[in-house]
Amino acid sequence: MDISAQRKRGRPPKRIDGGLETRQALVRAGVIALTEKGFAATGIDDVLAQVGVPKGSFYHYFASKEAFGAELIDSYAAYFDYKLDRCLGDRRRPPLGRLHDFMADARRGMERHDYRRGCLVGNLGQEMAALPESFRARLIEVLLGWQQRLRVCLEEAQVAGELAAGHDCAQLAGFFWIGWEGAVLRAKLERRAAPLDCFSRGYLALLGATALEEFGFTKEG
């Protein structure tokens, strides 16, 4: 992911609608914290300090940490939906090329942040036993939305002759996100790209040898 939370230099931002800009800055900082540390390890005071908001002011902007977390999920989902639409919806590229572009872009993003940042949705999924139950349905909804976007792309690959007609695109899309989230988790753990490359190569192999050759992979690696 590539969401910046750098504090602006110069004058503090002008407050709009009772502190809207401050609220947005807290959300940006919170998203970054959750991609790096998860929900349980993210302290509210740390987020406030990152943005430069006085301690004790949190409840002026959010009713609770649970409400804050829900907004972080929504913010990350909107960001990632845009990213997927940009990659998978780029009609200038062949469908499987779009999928490859997404995986390559995600790889570069993790590398840029030294593999410290993972997927917010995946991180929260790992913590679900200790999280508010209200998060569960929203996280599932987000993942299903990502699956649907990929399903459409794979169906377009079938129409274009890149993917055999016998493939079940819904199952392939679900399999991708199950595997990709695991690859992101492993890449963050190992702090290297090998897990992402391993899954990318394996998934493209599942789609067909032609796809492997087109994107520079071989069956041997």
PyMOL commands that place a pseudoatom at each C-alpha (Angstrom):
pseudoatom trace, name=CA, resn=MET, resi=1, chain=A, elem=C, hetatm=0, pos=[0.000, 0.000, 0.000]
pseudoatom trace, name=CA, resn=ASP, resi=2, chain=A, elem=C, hetatm=0, pos=[1.082, 3.585, -0.463]
pseudoatom trace, name=CA, resn=ILE, resi=3, chain=A, elem=C, hetatm=0, pos=[-0.807, 5.923, 1.862]
pseudoatom trace, name=CA, resn=SER, resi=4, chain=A, elem=C, hetatm=0, pos=[1.211, 8.831, 3.253]
pseudoatom trace, name=CA, resn=ALA, resi=5, chain=A, elem=C, hetatm=0, pos=[0.754, 10.266, 6.724]
pseudoatom trace, name=CA, resn=GLN, resi=6, chain=A, elem=C, hetatm=0, pos=[3.465, 12.921, 6.676]
pseudoatom trace, name=CA, resn=ARG, resi=7, chain=A, elem=C, hetatm=0, pos=[2.647, 16.006, 8.693]
pseudoatom trace, name=CA, resn=LYS, resi=8, chain=A, elem=C, hetatm=0, pos=[2.372, 19.165, 6.656]
pseudoatom trace, name=CA, resn=ARG, resi=9, chain=A, elem=C, hetatm=0, pos=[4.937, 21.891, 7.215]
pseudoatom trace, name=CA, resn=GLY, resi=10, chain=A, elem=C, hetatm=0, pos=[4.065, 25.481, 7.881]
pseudoatom trace, name=CA, resn=ARG, resi=11, chain=A, elem=C, hetatm=0, pos=[0.773, 26.537, 9.375]
pseudoatom trace, name=CA, resn=PRO, resi=12, chain=A, elem=C, hetatm=0, pos=[-1.517, 23.891, 10.820]
pseudoatom trace, name=CA, resn=PRO, resi=13, chain=A, elem=C, hetatm=0, pos=[-4.405, 22.989, 8.508]
pseudoatom trace, name=CA, resn=LYS, resi=14, chain=A, elem=C, hetatm=0, pos=[-7.421, 25.216, 8.633]
pseudoatom trace, name=CA, resn=ARG, resi=15, chain=A, elem=C, hetatm=0, pos=[-10.247, 23.449, 10.432]
pseudoatom trace, name=CA, resn=ILE, resi=16, chain=A, elem=C, hetatm=0, pos=[-13.356, 22.798, 8.408]
pseudoatom trace, name=CA, resn=ASP, resi=17, chain=A, elem=C, hetatm=0, pos=[-16.698, 21.623, 9.728]
pseudoatom trace, name=CA, resn=GLY, resi=18, chain=A, elem=C, hetatm=0, pos=[-15.568, 21.213, 13.336]
pseudoatom trace, name=CA, resn=GLY, resi=19, chain=A, elem=C, hetatm=0, pos=[-12.140, 19.750, 12.588]
pseudoatom trace, name=CA, resn=LEU, resi=20, chain=A, elem=C, hetatm=0, pos=[-12.719, 17.751, 9.408]
pseudoatom trace, name=CA, resn=GLU, resi=21, chain=A, elem=C, hetatm=0, pos=[-9.097, 18.018, 8.272]
pseudoatom trace, name=CA, resn=THR, resi=22, chain=A, elem=C, hetatm=0, pos=[-7.846, 16.886, 11.669]
pseudoatom trace, name=CA, resn=ARG, resi=23, chain=A, elem=C, hetatm=0, pos=[-10.240, 13.953, 11.567]
pseudoatom trace, name=CA, resn=GLN, resi=24, chain=A, elem=C, hetatm=0, pos=[-8.980, 12.975, 8.113]
pseudoatom trace, name=CA, resn=ALA, resi=25, chain=A, elem=C, hetatm=0, pos=[-5.371, 13.207, 9.302]
pseudoatom trace, name=CA, resn=LEU, resi=26, chain=A, elem=C, hetatm=0, pos=[-6.183, 10.889, 12.199]
pseudoatom trace, name=CA, resn=VAL, resi=27, chain=A, elem=C, hetatm=0, pos=[-7.732, 8.403, 9.778]
pseudoatom trace, name=CA, resn=ARG, resi=28, chain=A, elem=C, hetatm=0, pos=[-4.655, 8.478, 7.520]
pseudoatom trace, name=CA, resn=ALA, resi=29, chain=A, elem=C, hetatm=0, pos=[-2.326, 7.936, 10.471]
pseudoatom trace, name=CA, resn=GLY, resi=30, chain=A, elem=C, hetatm=0, pos=[-4.564, 5.182, 11.812]
pseudoatom trace, name=CA, resn=VAL, resi=31, chain=A, elem=C, hetatm=0, pos=[-4.623, 3.335, 8.495]
pseudoatom trace, name=CA, resn=ILE, resi=32, chain=A, elem=C, hetatm=0, pos=[-0.828, 3.316, 8.371]
pseudoatom trace, name=CA, resn=ALA, resi=33, chain=A, elem=C, hetatm=0, pos=[-0.614, 2.105, 11.964]
pseudoatom trace, name=CA, resn=LEU, resi=34, chain=A, elem=C, hetatm=0, pos=[-3.015, -0.763, 11.277]
pseudoatom trace, name=CA, resn=THR, resi=35, chain=A, elem=C, hetatm=0, pos=[-1.136, -1.875, 8.162]
pseudoatom trace, name=CA, resn=GLU, resi=36, chain=A, elem=C, hetatm=0, pos=[2.045, -2.020, 10.231]
pseudoatom trace, name=CA, resn=LYS, resi=37, chain=A, elem=C, hetatm=0, pos=[0.983, -3.112, 13.727]
pseudoatom trace, name=CA, resn=GLY, resi=38, chain=A, elem=C, hetatm=0, pos=[-2.642, -4.184, 13.690]
pseudoatom trace, name=CA, resn=PHE, resi=39, chain=A, elem=C, hetatm=0, pos=[-5.540, -2.984, 15.816]
pseudoatom trace, name=CA, resn=ALA, resi=40, chain=A, elem=C, hetatm=0, pos=[-4.624, -4.274, 19.268]
pseudoatom trace, name=CA, resn=ALA, resi=41, chain=A, elem=C, hetatm=0, pos=[-1.085, -2.871, 19.135]
pseudoatom trace, name=CA, resn=THR, resi=42, chain=A, elem=C, hetatm=0, pos=[-2.163, 0.546, 17.869]
pseudoatom trace, name=CA, resn=GLY, resi=43, chain=A, elem=C, hetatm=0, pos=[-2.415, 2.995, 20.732]
pseudoatom trace, name=CA, resn=ILE, resi=44, chain=A, elem=C, hetatm=0, pos=[-4.744, 5.950, 20.391]
pseudoatom trace, name=CA, resn=ASP, resi=45, chain=A, elem=C, hetatm=0, pos=[-2.181, 8.231, 22.039]
pseudoatom trace, name=CA, resn=ASP, resi=46, chain=A, elem=C, hetatm=0, pos=[0.401, 7.245, 19.417]
pseudoatom trace, name=CA, resn=VAL, resi=47, chain=A, elem=C, hetatm=0, pos=[-1.964, 8.161, 16.583]
pseudoatom trace, name=CA, resn=LEU, resi=48, chain=A, elem=C, hetatm=0, pos=[-2.793, 11.487, 18.233]
pseudoatom trace, name=CA, resn=ALA, resi=49, chain=A, elem=C, hetatm=0, pos=[0.901, 12.268, 18.675]
pseudoatom trace, name=CA, resn=GLN, resi=50, chain=A, elem=C, hetatm=0, pos=[1.619, 11.412, 15.034]
pseudoatom trace, name=CA, resn=VAL, resi=51, chain=A, elem=C, hetatm=0, pos=[-0.920, 13.986, 13.890]
pseudoatom trace, name=CA, resn=GLY, resi=52, chain=A, elem=C, hetatm=0, pos=[-0.098, 16.525, 16.595]
pseudoatom trace, name=CA, resn=VAL, resi=53, chain=A, elem=C, hetatm=0, pos=[-3.467, 16.384, 18.333]
pseudoatom trace, name=CA, resn=PRO, resi=54, chain=A, elem=C, hetatm=0, pos=[-3.482, 16.836, 22.133]
pseudoatom trace, name=CA, resn=LYS, resi=55, chain=A, elem=C, hetatm=0, pos=[-4.091, 13.760, 24.245]
pseudoatom trace, name=CA, resn=GLY, resi=56, chain=A, elem=C, hetatm=0, pos=[-7.646, 13.519, 25.407]
pseudoatom trace, name=CA, resn=SER, resi=57, chain=A, elem=C, hetatm=0, pos=[-9.004, 15.003, 22.177]
pseudoatom trace, name=CA, resn=PHE, resi=58, chain=A, elem=C, hetatm=0, pos=[-9.719, 11.666, 20.503]
pseudoatom trace, name=CA, resn=TYR, resi=59, chain=A, elem=C, hetatm=0, pos=[-13.348, 11.459, 21.598]
pseudoatom trace, name=CA, resn=HIS, resi=60, chain=A, elem=C, hetatm=0, pos=[-13.999, 14.853, 20.068]
pseudoatom trace, name=CA, resn=TYR, resi=61, chain=A, elem=C, hetatm=0, pos=[-13.543, 13.168, 16.686]
pseudoatom trace, name=CA, resn=PHE, resi=62, chain=A, elem=C, hetatm=0, pos=[-14.645, 9.556, 17.274]
pseudoatom trace, name=CA, resn=ALA, resi=63, chain=A, elem=C, hetatm=0, pos=[-17.160, 8.014, 19.658]
pseudoatom trace, name=CA, resn=SER, resi=64, chain=A, elem=C, hetatm=0, pos=[-14.887, 5.065, 20.514]
pseudoatom trace, name=CA, resn=LYS, resi=65, chain=A, elem=C, hetatm=0, pos=[-11.868, 3.106, 19.352]
pseudoatom trace, name=CA, resn=GLU, resi=66, chain=A, elem=C, hetatm=0, pos=[-14.307, 0.685, 17.705]
pseudoatom trace, name=CA, resn=ALA, resi=67, chain=A, elem=C, hetatm=0, pos=[-15.883, 3.544, 15.733]
pseudoatom trace, name=CA, resn=PHE, resi=68, chain=A, elem=C, hetatm=0, pos=[-12.386, 4.702, 14.773]
pseudoatom trace, name=CA, resn=GLY, resi=69, chain=A, elem=C, hetatm=0, pos=[-11.479, 1.202, 13.603]
pseudoatom trace, name=CA, resn=ALA, resi=70, chain=A, elem=C, hetatm=0, pos=[-14.643, 0.957, 11.516]
pseudoatom trace, name=CA, resn=GLU, resi=71, chain=A, elem=C, hetatm=0, pos=[-13.776, 4.215, 9.789]
pseudoatom trace, name=CA, resn=LEU, resi=72, chain=A, elem=C, hetatm=0, pos=[-10.243, 2.988, 9.121]
pseudoatom trace, name=CA, resn=ILE, resi=73, chain=A, elem=C, hetatm=0, pos=[-11.643, -0.122, 7.433]
pseudoatom trace, name=CA, resn=ASP, resi=74, chain=A, elem=C, hetatm=0, pos=[-13.899, 2.022, 5.256]
pseudoatom trace, name=CA, resn=SER, resi=75, chain=A, elem=C, hetatm=0, pos=[-11.068, 4.402, 4.372]
pseudoatom trace, name=CA, resn=TYR, resi=76, chain=A, elem=C, hetatm=0, pos=[-8.696, 1.586, 3.432]
pseudoatom trace, name=CA, resn=ALA, resi=77, chain=A, elem=C, hetatm=0, pos=[-11.420, -0.181, 1.451]
pseudoatom trace, name=CA, resn=ALA, resi=78, chain=A, elem=C, hetatm=0, pos=[-12.105, 2.981, -0.569]
pseudoatom trace, name=CA, resn=TYR, resi=79, chain=A, elem=C, hetatm=0, pos=[-8.390, 3.428, -1.260]
pseudoatom trace, name=CA, resn=PHE, resi=80, chain=A, elem=C, hetatm=0, pos=[-7.913, -0.190, -2.288]
pseudoatom trace, name=CA, resn=ASP, resi=81, chain=A, elem=C, hetatm=0, pos=[-11.079, -0.261, -4.405]
pseudoatom trace, name=CA, resn=TYR, resi=82, chain=A, elem=C, hetatm=0, pos=[-9.682, 2.698, -6.343]
pseudoatom trace, name=CA, resn=LYS, resi=83, chain=A, elem=C, hetatm=0, pos=[-6.349, 0.924, -6.749]
pseudoatom trace, name=CA, resn=LEU, resi=84, chain=A, elem=C, hetatm=0, pos=[-8.020, -2.246, -8.037]
pseudoatom trace, name=CA, resn=ASP, resi=85, chain=A, elem=C, hetatm=0, pos=[-10.276, -0.326, -10.403]
pseudoatom trace, name=CA, resn=ARG, resi=86, chain=A, elem=C, hetatm=0, pos=[-7.256, 1.495, -11.789]
pseudoatom trace, name=CA, resn=CYS, resi=87, chain=A, elem=C, hetatm=0, pos=[-5.326, -1.737, -12.433]
pseudoatom trace, name=CA, resn=LEU, resi=88, chain=A, elem=C, hetatm=0, pos=[-8.000, -4.315, -13.235]
pseudoatom trace, name=CA, resn=GLY, resi=89, chain=A, elem=C, hetatm=0, pos=[-10.198, -1.855, -15.119]
pseudoatom trace, name=CA, resn=ASP, resi=90, chain=A, elem=C, hetatm=0, pos=[-7.487, -0.526, -17.441]
pseudoatom trace, name=CA, resn=ARG, resi=91, chain=A, elem=C, hetatm=0, pos=[-8.940, -1.474, -20.822]
pseudoatom trace, name=CA, resn=ARG, resi=92, chain=A, elem=C, hetatm=0, pos=[-5.724, -0.425, -22.561]
pseudoatom trace, name=CA, resn=ARG, resi=93, chain=A, elem=C, hetatm=0, pos=[-4.130, -3.598, -21.186]
pseudoatom trace, name=CA, resn=PRO, resi=94, chain=A, elem=C, hetatm=0, pos=[-5.117, -7.234, -21.789]
pseudoatom trace, name=CA, resn=PRO, resi=95, chain=A, elem=C, hetatm=0, pos=[-7.023, -8.679, -18.802]
pseudoatom trace, name=CA, resn=LEU, resi=96, chain=A, elem=C, hetatm=0, pos=[-4.256, -10.908, -17.455]
pseudoatom trace, name=CA, resn=GLY, resi=97, chain=A, elem=C, hetatm=0, pos=[-1.822, -8.068, -17.989]
pseudoatom trace, name=CA, resn=ARG, resi=98, chain=A, elem=C, hetatm=0, pos=[-3.955, -5.983, -15.641]
pseudoatom trace, name=CA, resn=LEU, resi=99, chain=A, elem=C, hetatm=0, pos=[-3.758, -8.666, -12.969]
pseudoatom trace, name=CA, resn=HIS, resi=100, chain=A, elem=C, hetatm=0, pos=[0.002, -8.828, -13.394]
pseudoatom trace, name=CA, resn=ASP, resi=101, chain=A, elem=C, hetatm=0, pos=[0.163, -5.031, -13.122]
pseudoatom trace, name=CA, resn=PHE, resi=102, chain=A, elem=C, hetatm=0, pos=[-1.707, -5.158, -9.812]
pseudoatom trace, name=CA, resn=MET, resi=103, chain=A, elem=C, hetatm=0, pos=[0.604, -7.790, -8.347]
pseudoatom trace, name=CA, resn=ALA, resi=104, chain=A, elem=C, hetatm=0, pos=[3.706, -5.950, -9.552]
pseudoatom trace, name=CA, resn=ASP, resi=105, chain=A, elem=C, hetatm=0, pos=[2.439, -2.645, -8.153]
pseudoatom trace, name=CA, resn=ALA, resi=106, chain=A, elem=C, hetatm=0, pos=[1.687, -4.235, -4.784]
pseudoatom trace, name=CA, resn=ARG, resi=107, chain=A, elem=C, hetatm=0, pos=[5.165, -5.782, -4.733]
pseudoatom trace, name=CA, resn=ARG, resi=108, chain=A, elem=C, hetatm=0, pos=[6.769, -2.404, -5.373]
pseudoatom trace, name=CA, resn=GLY, resi=109, chain=A, elem=C, hetatm=0, pos=[4.639, -0.842, -2.645]
pseudoatom trace, name=CA, resn=MET, resi=110, chain=A, elem=C, hetatm=0, pos=[5.721, -3.379, -0.038]
pseudoatom trace, name=CA, resn=GLU, resi=111, chain=A, elem=C, hetatm=0, pos=[9.347, -3.056, -1.099]
pseudoatom trace, name=CA, resn=ARG, resi=112, chain=A, elem=C, hetatm=0, pos=[9.151, 0.740, -0.869]
pseudoatom trace, name=CA, resn=HIS, resi=113, chain=A, elem=C, hetatm=0, pos=[8.118, 0.454, 2.784]
pseudoatom trace, name=CA, resn=ASP, resi=114, chain=A, elem=C, hetatm=0, pos=[10.686, -2.252, 3.562]
pseudoatom trace, name=CA, resn=TYR, resi=115, chain=A, elem=C, hetatm=0, pos=[7.891, -4.827, 3.962]
pseudoatom trace, name=CA, resn=ARG, resi=116, chain=A, elem=C, hetatm=0, pos=[6.711, -3.178, 7.198]
pseudoatom trace, name=CA, resn=ARG, resi=117, chain=A, elem=C, hetatm=0, pos=[3.215, -2.534, 5.839]
pseudoatom trace, name=CA, resn=GLY, resi=118, chain=A, elem=C, hetatm=0, pos=[0.824, -5.297, 4.936]
pseudoatom trace, name=CA, resn=CYS, resi=119, chain=A, elem=C, hetatm=0, pos=[-2.875, -5.400, 4.132]
pseudoatom trace, name=CA, resn=LEU, resi=120, chain=A, elem=C, hetatm=0, pos=[-5.125, -3.768, 6.713]
pseudoatom trace, name=CA, resn=VAL, resi=121, chain=A, elem=C, hetatm=0, pos=[-7.946, -6.212, 5.978]
pseudoatom trace, name=CA, resn=GLY, resi=122, chain=A, elem=C, hetatm=0, pos=[-5.634, -9.205, 6.259]
pseudoatom trace, name=CA, resn=ASN, resi=123, chain=A, elem=C, hetatm=0, pos=[-4.087, -7.886, 9.465]
pseudoatom trace, name=CA, resn=LEU, resi=124, chain=A, elem=C, hetatm=0, pos=[-7.484, -7.410, 11.091]
pseudoatom trace, name=CA, resn=GLY, resi=125, chain=A, elem=C, hetatm=0, pos=[-8.613, -10.818, 9.903]
pseudoatom trace, name=CA, resn=GLN, resi=126, chain=A, elem=C, hetatm=0, pos=[-5.693, -12.333, 11.821]
pseudoatom trace, name=CA, resn=GLU, resi=127, chain=A, elem=C, hetatm=0, pos=[-6.833, -10.518, 14.979]
pseudoatom trace, name=CA, resn=MET, resi=128, chain=A, elem=C, hetatm=0, pos=[-10.556, -11.166, 14.610]
pseudoatom trace, name=CA, resn=ALA, resi=129, chain=A, elem=C, hetatm=0, pos=[-10.872, -13.282, 17.760]
pseudoatom trace, name=CA, resn=ALA, resi=130, chain=A, elem=C, hetatm=0, pos=[-9.938, -10.224, 19.840]
pseudoatom trace, name=CA, resn=LEU, resi=131, chain=A, elem=C, hetatm=0, pos=[-11.708, -7.559, 17.764]
pseudoatom trace, name=CA, resn=PRO, resi=132, chain=A, elem=C, hetatm=0, pos=[-15.227, -6.126, 17.937]
pseudoatom trace, name=CA, resn=GLU, resi=133, chain=A, elem=C, hetatm=0, pos=[-17.635, -8.531, 16.247]
pseudoatom trace, name=CA, resn=SER, resi=134, chain=A, elem=C, hetatm=0, pos=[-18.962, -5.624, 14.195]
pseudoatom trace, name=CA, resn=PHE, resi=135, chain=A, elem=C, hetatm=0, pos=[-15.745, -5.704, 12.145]
pseudoatom trace, name=CA, resn=ARG, resi=136, chain=A, elem=C, hetatm=0, pos=[-16.316, -9.245, 10.841]
pseudoatom trace, name=CA, resn=ALA, resi=137, chain=A, elem=C, hetatm=0, pos=[-19.139, -8.571, 8.382]
pseudoatom trace, name=CA, resn=ARG, resi=138, chain=A, elem=C, hetatm=0, pos=[-17.456, -5.444, 7.044]
pseudoatom trace, name=CA, resn=LEU, resi=139, chain=A, elem=C, hetatm=0, pos=[-14.140, -7.214, 6.433]
pseudoatom trace, name=CA, resn=ILE, resi=140, chain=A, elem=C, hetatm=0, pos=[-15.917, -10.043, 4.608]
pseudoatom trace, name=CA, resn=GLU, resi=141, chain=A, elem=C, hetatm=0, pos=[-17.854, -7.501, 2.543]
pseudoatom trace, name=CA, resn=VAL, resi=142, chain=A, elem=C, hetatm=0, pos=[-14.611, -5.791, 1.518]
pseudoatom trace, name=CA, resn=LEU, resi=143, chain=A, elem=C, hetatm=0, pos=[-12.991, -9.071, 0.473]
pseudoatom trace, name=CA, resn=LEU, resi=144, chain=A, elem=C, hetatm=0, pos=[-16.044, -10.097, -1.548]
pseudoatom trace, name=CA, resn=GLY, resi=145, chain=A, elem=C, hetatm=0, pos=[-15.912, -6.752, -3.345]
pseudoatom trace, name=CA, resn=TRP, resi=146, chain=A, elem=C, hetatm=0, pos=[-12.298, -7.395, -4.302]
pseudoatom trace, name=CA, resn=GLN, resi=147, chain=A, elem=C, hetatm=0, pos=[-13.213, -10.880, -5.487]
pseudoatom trace, name=CA, resn=GLN, resi=148, chain=A, elem=C, hetatm=0, pos=[-15.970, -9.503, -7.689]
pseudoatom trace, name=CA, resn=ARG, resi=149, chain=A, elem=C, hetatm=0, pos=[-13.586, -7.053, -9.344]
pseudoatom trace, name=CA, resn=LEU, resi=150, chain=A, elem=C, hetatm=0, pos=[-11.144, -9.836, -10.141]
pseudoatom trace, name=CA, resn=ARG, resi=151, chain=A, elem=C, hetatm=0, pos=[-13.937, -12.126, -11.319]
pseudoatom trace, name=CA, resn=VAL, resi=152, chain=A, elem=C, hetatm=0, pos=[-14.955, -9.548, -13.930]
pseudoatom trace, name=CA, resn=CYS, resi=153, chain=A, elem=C, hetatm=0, pos=[-11.337, -9.237, -15.076]
pseudoatom trace, name=CA, resn=LEU, resi=154, chain=A, elem=C, hetatm=0, pos=[-10.972, -13.019, -15.411]
pseudoatom trace, name=CA, resn=GLU, resi=155, chain=A, elem=C, hetatm=0, pos=[-14.238, -13.263, -17.341]
pseudoatom trace, name=CA, resn=GLU, resi=156, chain=A, elem=C, hetatm=0, pos=[-12.868, -10.651, -19.730]
pseudoatom trace, name=CA, resn=ALA, resi=157, chain=A, elem=C, hetatm=0, pos=[-9.734, -12.796, -20.042]
pseudoatom trace, name=CA, resn=GLN, resi=158, chain=A, elem=C, hetatm=0, pos=[-11.945, -15.690, -21.150]
pseudoatom trace, name=CA, resn=VAL, resi=159, chain=A, elem=C, hetatm=0, pos=[-13.645, -13.531, -23.772]
pseudoatom trace, name=CA, resn=ALA, resi=160, chain=A, elem=C, hetatm=0, pos=[-10.229, -12.393, -24.997]
pseudoatom trace, name=CA, resn=GLY, resi=161, chain=A, elem=C, hetatm=0, pos=[-9.002, -15.985, -25.269]
pseudoatom trace, name=CA, resn=GLU, resi=162, chain=A, elem=C, hetatm=0, pos=[-6.367, -15.562, -22.552]
pseudoatom trace, name=CA, resn=LEU, resi=163, chain=A, elem=C, hetatm=0, pos=[-8.110, -17.946, -20.160]
pseudoatom trace, name=CA, resn=ALA, resi=164, chain=A, elem=C, hetatm=0, pos=[-9.732, -21.263, -21.026]
pseudoatom trace, name=CA, resn=ALA, resi=165, chain=A, elem=C, hetatm=0, pos=[-13.530, -21.189, -21.094]
pseudoatom trace, name=CA, resn=GLY, resi=166, chain=A, elem=C, hetatm=0, pos=[-13.762, -24.130, -18.693]
pseudoatom trace, name=CA, resn=HIS, resi=167, chain=A, elem=C, hetatm=0, pos=[-12.368, -22.178, -15.748]
pseudoatom trace, name=CA, resn=ASP, resi=168, chain=A, elem=C, hetatm=0, pos=[-14.753, -21.069, -12.997]
pseudoatom trace, name=CA, resn=CYS, resi=169, chain=A, elem=C, hetatm=0, pos=[-13.857, -17.385, -12.654]
pseudoatom trace, name=CA, resn=ALA, resi=170, chain=A, elem=C, hetatm=0, pos=[-15.667, -16.964, -9.339]
pseudoatom trace, name=CA, resn=GLN, resi=171, chain=A, elem=C, hetatm=0, pos=[-13.639, -19.771, -7.771]
pseudoatom trace, name=CA, resn=LEU, resi=172, chain=A, elem=C, hetatm=0, pos=[-10.415, -18.486, -9.309]
pseudoatom trace, name=CA, resn=ALA, resi=173, chain=A, elem=C, hetatm=0, pos=[-11.075, -15.013, -7.915]
pseudoatom trace, name=CA, resn=GLY, resi=174, chain=A, elem=C, hetatm=0, pos=[-11.755, -16.386, -4.439]
pseudoatom trace, name=CA, resn=PHE, resi=175, chain=A, elem=C, hetatm=0, pos=[-8.635, -18.543, -4.581]
pseudoatom trace, name=CA, resn=PHE, resi=176, chain=A, elem=C, hetatm=0, pos=[-6.541, -15.549, -5.588]
pseudoatom trace, name=CA, resn=TRP, resi=177, chain=A, elem=C, hetatm=0, pos=[-7.462, -13.459, -2.566]
pseudoatom trace, name=CA, resn=ILE, resi=178, chain=A, elem=C, hetatm=0, pos=[-7.057, -16.351, -0.142]
pseudoatom trace, name=CA, resn=GLY, resi=179, chain=A, elem=C, hetatm=0, pos=[-3.563, -16.977, -1.484]
pseudoatom trace, name=CA, resn=TRP, resi=180, chain=A, elem=C, hetatm=0, pos=[-2.576, -13.359, -2.030]
pseudoatom trace, name=CA, resn=GLU, resi=181, chain=A, elem=C, hetatm=0, pos=[-3.401, -12.347, 1.536]
pseudoatom trace, name=CA, resn=GLY, resi=182, chain=A, elem=C, hetatm=0, pos=[-1.226, -15.204, 2.752]
pseudoatom trace, name=CA, resn=ALA, resi=183, chain=A, elem=C, hetatm=0, pos=[1.611, -14.131, 0.457]
pseudoatom trace, name=CA, resn=VAL, resi=184, chain=A, elem=C, hetatm=0, pos=[1.424, -10.552, 1.751]
pseudoatom trace, name=CA, resn=LEU, resi=185, chain=A, elem=C, hetatm=0, pos=[1.507, -11.797, 5.342]
pseudoatom trace, name=CA, resn=ARG, resi=186, chain=A, elem=C, hetatm=0, pos=[4.525, -14.006, 4.611]
pseudoatom trace, name=CA, resn=ALA, resi=187, chain=A, elem=C, hetatm=0, pos=[6.344, -11.216, 2.743]
pseudoatom trace, name=CA, resn=LYS, resi=188, chain=A, elem=C, hetatm=0, pos=[5.849, -8.918, 5.734]
pseudoatom trace, name=CA, resn=LEU, resi=189, chain=A, elem=C, hetatm=0, pos=[7.092, -11.636, 8.081]
pseudoatom trace, name=CA, resn=GLU, resi=190, chain=A, elem=C, hetatm=0, pos=[10.190, -12.424, 6.012]
pseudoatom trace, name=CA, resn=ARG, resi=191, chain=A, elem=C, hetatm=0, pos=[10.694, -8.842, 4.799]
pseudoatom trace, name=CA, resn=ARG, resi=192, chain=A, elem=C, hetatm=0, pos=[11.319, -9.918, 1.235]
pseudoatom trace, name=CA, resn=ALA, resi=193, chain=A, elem=C, hetatm=0, pos=[9.426, -10.305, -2.029]
pseudoatom trace, name=CA, resn=ALA, resi=194, chain=A, elem=C, hetatm=0, pos=[9.904, -14.056, -2.502]
pseudoatom trace, name=CA, resn=PRO, resi=195, chain=A, elem=C, hetatm=0, pos=[6.462, -15.057, -1.121]
pseudoatom trace, name=CA, resn=LEU, resi=196, chain=A, elem=C, hetatm=0, pos=[4.729, -12.578, -3.446]
pseudoatom trace, name=CA, resn=ASP, resi=197, chain=A, elem=C, hetatm=0, pos=[6.705, -13.851, -6.427]
pseudoatom trace, name=CA, resn=CYS, resi=198, chain=A, elem=C, hetatm=0, pos=[6.014, -17.467, -5.489]
pseudoatom trace, name=CA, resn=PHE, resi=199, chain=A, elem=C, hetatm=0, pos=[2.271, -16.919, -5.351]
pseudoatom trace, name=CA, resn=SER, resi=200, chain=A, elem=C, hetatm=0, pos=[2.200, -14.750, -8.487]
pseudoatom trace, name=CA, resn=ARG, resi=201, chain=A, elem=C, hetatm=0, pos=[4.048, -17.420, -10.447]
pseudoatom trace, name=CA, resn=GLY, resi=202, chain=A, elem=C, hetatm=0, pos=[1.857, -20.209, -9.071]
pseudoatom trace, name=CA, resn=TYR, resi=203, chain=A, elem=C, hetatm=0, pos=[-1.388, -18.386, -9.780]
pseudoatom trace, name=CA, resn=LEU, resi=204, chain=A, elem=C, hetatm=0, pos=[-0.397, -17.535, -13.329]
pseudoatom trace, name=CA, resn=ALA, resi=205, chain=A, elem=C, hetatm=0, pos=[0.629, -21.179, -13.794]
pseudoatom trace, name=CA, resn=LEU, resi=206, chain=A, elem=C, hetatm=0, pos=[-2.873, -22.158, -12.725]
pseudoatom trace, name=CA, resn=LEU, resi=207, chain=A, elem=C, hetatm=0, pos=[-4.261, -19.898, -15.439]
pseudoatom trace, name=CA, resn=GLY, resi=208, chain=A, elem=C, hetatm=0, pos=[-2.039, -21.489, -18.089]
pseudoatom trace, name=CA, resn=ALA, resi=209, chain=A, elem=C, hetatm=0, pos=[1.548, -21.822, -19.270]
pseudoatom trace, name=CA, resn=THR, resi=210, chain=A, elem=C, hetatm=0, pos=[1.058, -19.093, -21.863]
pseudoatom trace, name=CA, resn=ALA, resi=211, chain=A, elem=C, hetatm=0, pos=[0.401, -16.592, -19.083]
pseudoatom trace, name=CA, resn=LEU, resi=212, chain=A, elem=C, hetatm=0, pos=[3.604, -17.663, -17.330]
pseudoatom trace, name=CA, resn=GLU, resi=213, chain=A, elem=C, hetatm=0, pos=[5.712, -17.113, -20.413]
pseudoatom trace, name=CA, resn=GLU, resi=214, chain=A, elem=C, hetatm=0, pos=[4.059, -13.806, -21.216]
pseudoatom trace, name=CA, resn=PHE, resi=215, chain=A, elem=C, hetatm=0, pos=[4.988, -12.331, -17.850]
pseudoatom trace, name=CA, resn=GLY, resi=216, chain=A, elem=C, hetatm=0, pos=[8.526, -13.639, -17.683]
pseudoatom trace, name=CA, resn=PHE, resi=217, chain=A, elem=C, hetatm=0, pos=[7.931, -16.643, -15.420]
pseudoatom trace, name=CA, resn=THR, resi=218, chain=A, elem=C, hetatm=0, pos=[8.839, -20.239, -16.077]
pseudoatom trace, name=CA, resn=LYS, resi=219, chain=A, elem=C, hetatm=0, pos=[7.419, -23.368, -14.515]
pseudoatom trace, name=CA, resn=GLU, resi=220, chain=A, elem=C, hetatm=0, pos=[10.732, -23.873, -12.746]
pseudoatom trace, name=CA, resn=GLY, resi=221, chain=A, elem=C, hetatm=0, pos=[10.711, -20.322, -11.335]
for i in range(1, 221): cmd.bond("trace and resi %d" % i, "trace and resi %d" % (i + 1))
show_as sticks, trace
zoom trace
